[in-house]
């Protein structure tokens, strides 16, 4: 058995309110991303999951680069080691 990491992060993304639903769809299309809430004021609650910190940070960079996103604030990050079946 090998040990692999599993990362989960949550963020609050502040968007221009008229663009909030379109941006929620774009963010949800990112690998490992899930939208949990969209407010009328343009705030999105997002979780990101991945096998390491690198894809999480890449997703945050991608979100920050989306037109209409004002900021993406990391609220929580955790990682655990999980056992994975070795490949023969």
N, C-alpha and C positions, 0 to 999 in steps of 0.2 A: 504494500500500500504506500502511496505517496501522499504528501500533504499539499493541499492547494489552498489558496486564499479566496474568500468571498467578501466583497466590499459592498456596502450600502451607504448611500449619502442622501440627505434631504436638503432641499434648498427652497428658498422663497425667491421667485422671479417676479420682478416688477416690470410691467409692460405698459405701453401706451394703451389706455382702456379700450379704444375702438378696435385694437388689433389683438386683444386678449384671446379670443377663440381661435383665430388663425394661428397664433403663436403656440397655443396649447396643442393644436394638431401637429405642428412642425416639431415641437419638443417631444411629443409622444411617439413620433416616428423614429427618434434616435434609439439606437440599440441600448436596451436596458433601462429606458426611461418610462416613467408612469406619472400621469397627472392625477392628483388627488383632490384638488379644489381650484376653482376659478372664481375670483370675486368680481363684482361690478367695477371696483376701483382698479382692476388690472393686475391684481396679485395672483400668482399661481403657486401652488404647493406641489413640488416635484420630488420624486425619489429616483435615484440612479443606482443601478446594480451592475457589478462587473467583477471580473476575476482578479483585478489589481487596481491600484490607485490611478494608473496611467489612463485607462479608458474613461474613468470618472472625470479626471481633469480635462481630458479632451472634449467630453460632452459639455462640461461647464464652459469651456472656451467657445465651443460651437454655439451654445445658447447665448452667451454674451455678444457674439458676433451677429446674431439675427437682428435685422432691421425691426425696430419697434421695441426691443428689449432695452430697458433702462438700467437694470442691474440684476445680477444673480448672486444671492448671498447664501453661502454654505452655512447651514444651521447645525448639521449633525453628520458625522462620519464614523463608521465602525467597520472593522473587519474581523473575521474569524477564520481560523484554519479549519478546513474540512478534509476528511480522509477521502481519497479517490482510489478506485481500483487501479492497480498497476496494469500497464499494457504489456502483453507478452509478444 
